[in-house]
Amino acid sequence: MTYDPETLCTLISMQLSRFAGSGNYWTIYDPRWPGMIAIRLEQLGERYVPVDGAKLYSWLQTPGLTWQDVVSMVARKSKQLNKRHTR
């Protein structure tokens, strides 16, 4: 199913809210990043990390997923961006 970007942000936020001890998180849509949703986790600092919104939403529905899995995935995406920008 295809969602408009604003709805996808809301759905992702709803999925993130189900994790106990998740702390603060933010999701935004910026039209300059088609198909991407930017996510920011309090544990990872002030930086927004762009991710494929549809894939993230699908992945967040995986049974047995923990908050640490989410933090690890976003941290990996952030490191991938750093590698692209430093080359």
N, CA, C and O atoms as a GROMACS GRO file, in nm:
protein
  348
    1MET      N    1   0.084  -0.117   0.000
    1MET     CA    2   0.000   0.000   0.000
    1MET      C    3   0.089   0.124   0.000
    1MET      O    4   0.192   0.128   0.067
    2THR      N    5   0.048   0.224  -0.074
    2THR     CA    6   0.123   0.348  -0.083
    2THR      C    7   0.056   0.454   0.002
    2THR      O    8  -0.065   0.472  -0.002
    3TYR      N    9   0.138   0.524   0.080
    3TYR     CA   10   0.088   0.631   0.167
    3TYR      C   11   0.147   0.763   0.124
    3TYR      O   12   0.259   0.769   0.073
    4ASP      N   13   0.071   0.871   0.146
    4ASP     CA   14   0.130   1.002   0.122
    4ASP      C   15   0.233   1.028   0.233
    4ASP      O   16   0.222   0.970   0.342
    5PRO      N   17   0.332   1.113   0.209
    5PRO     CA   18   0.443   1.131   0.303
    5PRO      C   19   0.402   1.174   0.444
    5PRO      O   20   0.460   1.127   0.542
    6GLU      N   21   0.304   1.262   0.454
    6GLU     CA   22   0.262   1.309   0.587
    6GLU      C   23   0.199   1.194   0.667
    6GLU      O   24   0.223   1.180   0.787
    7THR      N   25   0.118   1.114   0.600
    7THR     CA   26   0.057   0.998   0.666
    7THR      C   27   0.164   0.899   0.707
    7THR      O   28   0.158   0.841   0.815
    8LEU      N   29   0.263   0.879   0.621
    8LEU     CA   30   0.373   0.787   0.652
    8LEU      C   31   0.449   0.833   0.776
    8LEU      O   32   0.487   0.751   0.859
    9CYS      N   33   0.472   0.963   0.789
    9CYS     CA   34   0.538   1.017   0.910
    9CYS      C   35   0.456   0.983   1.035
    9CYS      O   36   0.511   0.941   1.137
   10THR      N   37   0.326   1.001   1.025
   10THR     CA   38   0.239   0.971   1.138
   10THR      C   39   0.241   0.823   1.172
   10THR      O   40   0.249   0.786   1.289
   11LEU      N   41   0.234   0.738   1.070
   11LEU     CA   42   0.236   0.593   1.093
   11LEU      C   43   0.368   0.548   1.156
   11LEU      O   44   0.369   0.463   1.245
   12ILE      N   45   0.479   0.605   1.109
   12ILE     CA   46   0.610   0.571   1.166
   12ILE      C   47   0.616   0.616   1.311
   12ILE      O   48   0.666   0.543   1.397
   13SER      N   49   0.567   0.735   1.340
   13SER     CA   50   0.566   0.784   1.478
   13SER      C   51   0.482   0.693   1.568
   13SER      O   52   0.519   0.666   1.682
   14MET      N   53   0.370   0.646   1.516
   14MET     CA   54   0.286   0.556   1.594
   14MET      C   55   0.359   0.424   1.622
   14MET      O   56   0.348   0.370   1.732
   15GLN      N   57   0.432   0.374   1.524
   15GLN     CA   58   0.508   0.251   1.545
   15GLN      C   59   0.620   0.273   1.648
   15GLN      O   60   0.645   0.187   1.732
   16LEU      N   61   0.686   0.388   1.640
   16LEU     CA   62   0.795   0.416   1.734
   16LEU      C   63   0.743   0.432   1.876
   16LEU      O   64   0.813   0.400   1.972
   17SER      N   65   0.621   0.480   1.890
   17SER     CA   66   0.565   0.502   2.024
   17SER      C   67   0.537   0.372   2.099
   17SER      O   68   0.516   0.375   2.221
   18ARG      N   69   0.536   0.260   2.032
   18ARG     CA   70   0.507   0.134   2.100
   18ARG      C   71   0.626   0.078   2.177
   18ARG      O   72   0.611  -0.018   2.253
   19PHE      N   73   0.743   0.136   2.160
   19PHE     CA   74   0.862   0.089   2.230
   19PHE      C   75   0.874   0.156   2.366
   19PHE      O   76   0.876   0.278   2.377
   20ALA      N   77   0.882   0.074   2.469
   20ALA     CA   78   0.901   0.127   2.604
   20ALA      C   79   1.041   0.186   2.616
   20ALA      O   80   1.137   0.128   2.566
   21GLY      N   81   1.053   0.300   2.681
   21GLY     CA   82   1.184   0.362   2.703
   21GLY      C   83   1.246   0.420   2.579
   21GLY      O   84   1.368   0.436   2.572
   22SER      N   85   1.164   0.454   2.479
   22SER     CA   86   1.219   0.503   2.354
   22SER      C   87   1.272   0.645   2.362
   22SER      O   88   1.350   0.687   2.276
   23GLY      N   89   1.233   0.720   2.462
   23GLY     CA   90   1.279   0.858   2.471
   23GLY      C   91   1.213   0.942   2.365
   23GLY      O   92   1.104   0.909   2.318
   24ASN      N   93   1.276   1.051   2.326
   24ASN     CA   94   1.220   1.141   2.226
   24ASN      C   95   1.268   1.103   2.087
   24ASN      O   96   1.381   1.060   2.068
   25TYR      N   97   1.179   1.121   1.992
   25TYR     CA   98   1.211   1.096   1.851
   25TYR      C   99   1.125   1.191   1.768
   25TYR      O  100   1.019   1.236   1.813
   26TRP      N  101   1.170   1.220   1.648
   26TRP     CA  102   1.100   1.311   1.558
   26TRP      C  103   1.106   1.254   1.418
   26TRP      O  104   1.207   1.196   1.378
   27THR      N  105   0.999   1.270   1.344
   27THR     CA  106   0.998   1.233   1.203
   27THR      C  107   0.945   1.351   1.123
   27THR      O  108   0.850   1.418   1.164
   28ILE      N  109   1.007   1.376   1.010
   28ILE     CA  110   0.963   1.485   0.923
   28ILE      C  111   0.970   1.440   0.778
   28ILE      O  112   1.046   1.350   0.742
   29TYR      N  113   0.891   1.506   0.696
   29TYR     CA  114   0.897   1.487   0.552
   29TYR      C  115   0.941   1.618   0.490
   29TYR      O  116   0.888   1.724   0.523
   30ASP      N  117   1.037   1.610   0.401
   30ASP     CA  118   1.084   1.727   0.329
   30ASP      C  119   1.070   1.696   0.180
   30ASP      O  120   1.127   1.597   0.133
   31PRO      N  121   0.997   1.777   0.105
   31PRO     CA  122   0.976   1.750  -0.038
   31PRO      C  123   1.106   1.743  -0.120
   31PRO      O  124   1.106   1.691  -0.231
   32ARG      N  125   1.214   1.795  -0.064
   32ARG     CA  126   1.342   1.785  -0.136
   32ARG      C  127   1.397   1.643  -0.136
   32ARG      O  128   1.488   1.611  -0.212
   33TRP      N  129   1.340   1.556  -0.049
   33TRP     CA  130   1.383   1.415  -0.041
   33TRP      C  131   1.266   1.326  -0.080
   33TRP      O  132   1.200   1.271   0.008
   34PRO      N  133   1.236   1.311  -0.208
   34PRO     CA  134   1.120   1.231  -0.249
   34PRO      C  135   1.132   1.086  -0.198
   34PRO      O  136   1.234   1.021  -0.216
   35GLY      N  137   1.025   1.039  -0.136
   35GLY     CA  138   1.021   0.902  -0.085
   35GLY      C  139   1.095   0.882   0.045
   35GLY      O  140   1.094   0.771   0.100
   36MET      N  141   1.158   0.986   0.095
   36MET     CA  142   1.238   0.973   0.216
   36MET      C  143   1.168   1.042   0.333
   36MET      O  144   1.100   1.143   0.316
   37ILE      N  145   1.189   0.985   0.451
   37ILE     CA  146   1.143   1.043   0.575
   37ILE      C  147   1.268   1.065   0.660
   37ILE      O  148   1.354   0.977   0.668
   38ALA      N  149   1.279   1.180   0.722
   38ALA     CA  150   1.394   1.206   0.809
   38ALA      C  151   1.353   1.171   0.952
   38ALA      O  152   1.245   1.208   0.998
   39ILE      N  153   1.440   1.100   1.020
   39ILE     CA  154   1.413   1.057   1.156
   39ILE      C  155   1.526   1.105   1.246
   39ILE      O  156   1.643   1.102   1.208
   40ARG      N  157   1.490   1.147   1.364
   40ARG     CA  158   1.589   1.191   1.463
   40ARG      C  159   1.557   1.123   1.595
   40ARG      O  160   1.443   1.127   1.642
   41LEU      N  161   1.657   1.060   1.653
   41LEU     CA  162   1.642   0.994   1.782
   41LEU      C  163   1.723   1.068   1.886
   41LEU      O  164   1.838   1.105   1.861
   42GLU      N  165   1.664   1.089   2.001
   42GLU     CA  166   1.733   1.160   2.109
   42GLU      C  167   1.868   1.095   2.142
   42GLU      O  168   1.965   1.165   2.171
   43GLN      N  169   1.873   0.963   2.139
   43GLN     CA  170   1.996   0.892   2.174
   43GLN      C  171   2.110   0.918   2.077
   43GLN      O  172   2.227   0.898   2.111
   44LEU      N  173   2.077   0.962   1.956
   44LEU     CA  174   2.180   0.982   1.853
   44LEU      C  175   2.214   1.128   1.828
   44LEU      O  176   2.293   1.158   1.738
   45GLY      N  177   2.157   1.219   1.904
   45GLY     CA  178   2.194   1.358   1.891
   45GLY      C  179   2.096   1.440   1.809
   45GLY      O  180   1.979   1.405   1.794
   46GLU      N  181   2.147   1.551   1.757
   46GLU     CA  182   2.064   1.652   1.692
   46GLU      C  183   2.043   1.631   1.543
   46GLU      O  184   1.974   1.710   1.480
   47ARG      N  185   2.100   1.528   1.485
   47ARG     CA  186   2.098   1.512   1.340
   47ARG      C  187   1.979   1.430   1.293
   47ARG      O  188   1.946   1.326   1.350
   48TYR      N  189   1.914   1.479   1.188
   48TYR     CA  190   1.809   1.403   1.121
   48TYR      C  191   1.874   1.312   1.017
   48TYR      O  192   1.966   1.352   0.946
   49VAL      N  193   1.826   1.187   1.009
   49VAL     CA  194   1.881   1.090   0.917
   49VAL      C  195   1.772   1.052   0.817
   49VAL      O  196   1.668   1.001   0.857
   50PRO      N  197   1.793   1.075   0.686
   50PRO     CA  198   1.692   1.038   0.588
   50PRO      C  199   1.691   0.886   0.565
   50PRO      O  200   1.795   0.824   0.546
   51VAL      N  201   1.571   0.829   0.566
   51VAL     CA  202   1.553   0.685   0.541
   51VAL      C  203   1.435   0.668   0.445
   51VAL      O  204   1.350   0.756   0.434
   52ASP      N  205   1.431   0.555   0.377
   52ASP     CA  206   1.318   0.522   0.291
   52ASP      C  207   1.197   0.500   0.381
   52ASP      O  208   1.195   0.404   0.459
   53GLY      N  209   1.099   0.587   0.371
   53GLY     CA  210   0.985   0.583   0.461
   53GLY      C  211   0.904   0.455   0.454
   53GLY      O  212   0.868   0.399   0.558
   54ALA      N  213   0.876   0.406   0.334
   54ALA     CA  214   0.795   0.285   0.319
   54ALA      C  215   0.867   0.163   0.376
   54ALA      O  216   0.807   0.080   0.443
   55LYS      N  217   0.998   0.154   0.347
   55LYS     CA  218   1.075   0.040   0.400
   55LYS      C  219   1.085   0.045   0.551
   55LYS      O  220   1.074  -0.058   0.617
   56LEU      N  221   1.106   0.164   0.606
   56LEU     CA  222   1.115   0.179   0.751
   56LEU      C  223   0.984   0.139   0.817
   56LEU      O  224   0.985   0.067   0.916
   57TYR      N  225   0.872   0.185   0.763
   57TYR     CA  226   0.743   0.152   0.821
   57TYR      C  227   0.719   0.001   0.817
   57TYR      O  228   0.673  -0.057   0.916
   58SER      N  229   0.751  -0.061   0.707
   58SER     CA  230   0.736  -0.207   0.695
   58SER      C  231   0.826  -0.278   0.796
   58SER      O  232   0.783  -0.373   0.861
   59TRP      N  233   0.951  -0.233   0.808
   59TRP     CA  234   1.047  -0.295   0.900
   59TRP      C  235   1.004  -0.279   1.045
   59TRP      O  236   1.022  -0.370   1.126
   60LEU      N  237   0.946  -0.165   1.079
   60LEU     CA  238   0.902  -0.139   1.217
   60LEU      C  239   0.790  -0.233   1.261
   60LEU      O  240   0.766  -0.249   1.381
   61GLN      N  241   0.723  -0.296   1.168
   61GLN     CA  242   0.616  -0.389   1.201
   61GLN      C  243   0.667  -0.531   1.226
   61GLN      O  244   0.587  -0.621   1.253
   62THR      N  245   0.797  -0.552   1.217
   62THR     CA  246   0.857  -0.683   1.241
   62THR      C  247   0.835  -0.726   1.385
   62THR      O  248   0.866  -0.651   1.478
   63PRO      N  249   0.780  -0.846   1.406
   63PRO     CA  250   0.761  -0.894   1.544
   63PRO      C  251   0.895  -0.912   1.615
   63PRO      O  252   0.994  -0.954   1.554
   64GLY      N  253   0.898  -0.882   1.743
   64GLY     CA  254   1.019  -0.902   1.823
   64GLY      C  255   1.122  -0.792   1.812
   64GLY      O  256   1.230  -0.802   1.871
   65LEU      N  257   1.092  -0.688   1.738
   65LEU     CA  258   1.184  -0.576   1.722
   65LEU      C  259   1.196  -0.500   1.854
   65LEU      O  260   1.097  -0.481   1.923
   66THR      N  261   1.316  -0.458   1.888
   66THR     CA  262   1.338  -0.382   2.011
   66THR      C  263   1.380  -0.239   1.977
   66THR      O  264   1.416  -0.209   1.864
   67TRP      N  265   1.374  -0.154   2.078
   67TRP     CA  266   1.416  -0.014   2.059
   67TRP      C  267   1.564  -0.010   2.022
   67TRP      O  268   1.605   0.074   1.940
   68GLN      N  269   1.644  -0.097   2.080
   68GLN     CA  270   1.786  -0.099   2.047
   68GLN      C  271   1.809  -0.133   1.900
   68GLN      O  272   1.902  -0.082   1.839
   69ASP      N  273   1.725  -0.220   1.844
   69ASP     CA  274   1.734  -0.250   1.700
   69ASP      C  275   1.710  -0.125   1.617
   69ASP      O  276   1.780  -0.101   1.518
   70VAL      N  277   1.612  -0.046   1.657
   70VAL     CA  278   1.580   0.078   1.585
   70VAL      C  279   1.697   0.176   1.594
   70VAL      O  280   1.738   0.234   1.493
   71VAL      N  281   1.750   0.195   1.714
   71VAL     CA  282   1.863   0.287   1.733
   71VAL      C  283   1.983   0.240   1.650
   71VAL      O  284   2.050   0.322   1.587
   72SER      N  285   2.010   0.111   1.650
   72SER     CA  286   2.123   0.057   1.574
   72SER      C  287   2.106   0.081   1.424
   72SER      O  288   2.202   0.118   1.356
   73MET      N  289   1.986   0.060   1.373
   73MET     CA  290   1.961   0.080   1.231
   73MET      C  291   1.979   0.225   1.191
   73MET      O  292   2.042   0.254   1.089
   74VAL      N  293   1.925   0.317   1.270
   74VAL     CA  294   1.938   0.459   1.238
   74VAL      C  295   2.085   0.503   1.251
   74VAL      O  296   2.132   0.585   1.172
   75ALA      N  297   2.156   0.450   1.348
   75ALA     CA  298   2.299   0.482   1.362
   75ALA      C  299   2.378   0.432   1.241
   75ALA      O  300   2.468   0.501   1.193
   76ARG      N  301   2.345   0.313   1.191
   76ARG     CA  302   2.411   0.261   1.070
   76ARG      C  303   2.385   0.352   0.950
   76ARG      O  304   2.477   0.382   0.874
   77LYS      N  305   2.261   0.395   0.934
   77LYS     CA  306   2.226   0.485   0.824
   77LYS      C  307   2.304   0.616   0.835
   77LYS      O  308   2.351   0.670   0.734
   78SER      N  309   2.318   0.666   0.956
   78SER     CA  310   2.393   0.790   0.979
   78SER      C  311   2.540   0.771   0.940
   78SER      O  312   2.598   0.859   0.877
   79LYS      N  313   2.598   0.659   0.977
   79LYS     CA  314   2.738   0.632   0.941
   79LYS      C  315   2.755   0.619   0.790
   79LYS      O  316   2.855   0.665   0.735
   80GLN      N  317   2.657   0.557   0.723
   80GLN     CA  318   2.663   0.546   0.578
   80GLN      C  319   2.663   0.684   0.513
   80GLN      O  320   2.735   0.708   0.417
   81LEU      N  321   2.582   0.775   0.567
   81LEU     CA  322   2.579   0.912   0.514
   81LEU      C  323   2.712   0.982   0.536
   81LEU      O  324   2.759   1.054   0.449
   82ASN      N  325   2.772   0.961   0.653
   82ASN     CA  326   2.901   1.023   0.684
   82ASN      C  327   3.007   0.976   0.586
   82ASN      O  328   3.089   1.056   0.541
   83LYS      N  329   3.007   0.846   0.552
   83LYS     CA  330   3.106   0.792   0.458
   83LYS      C  331   3.089   0.854   0.321
   83LYS      O  332   3.187   0.886   0.254
   84ARG      N  333   2.964   0.872   0.277
   84ARG     CA  334   2.939   0.932   0.145
   84ARG      C  335   2.987   1.076   0.140
   84ARG      O  336   3.038   1.120   0.037
   85HIS      N  337   2.970   1.149   0.248
   85HIS     CA  338   3.005   1.292   0.250
   85HIS      C  339   3.153   1.318   0.272
   85HIS      O  340   3.200   1.428   0.246
   86THR      N  341   3.226   1.220   0.321
   86THR     CA  342   3.370   1.241   0.346
   86THR      C  343   3.456   1.190   0.233
   86THR      O  344   3.578   1.206   0.238
   87ARG      N  345   3.397   1.132   0.132
   87ARG     CA  346   3.477   1.082   0.018
   87ARG      C  347   3.494   1.186  -0.086
   87ARG      O  348   3.558   1.161  -0.188
   0.00000   0.00000   0.00000
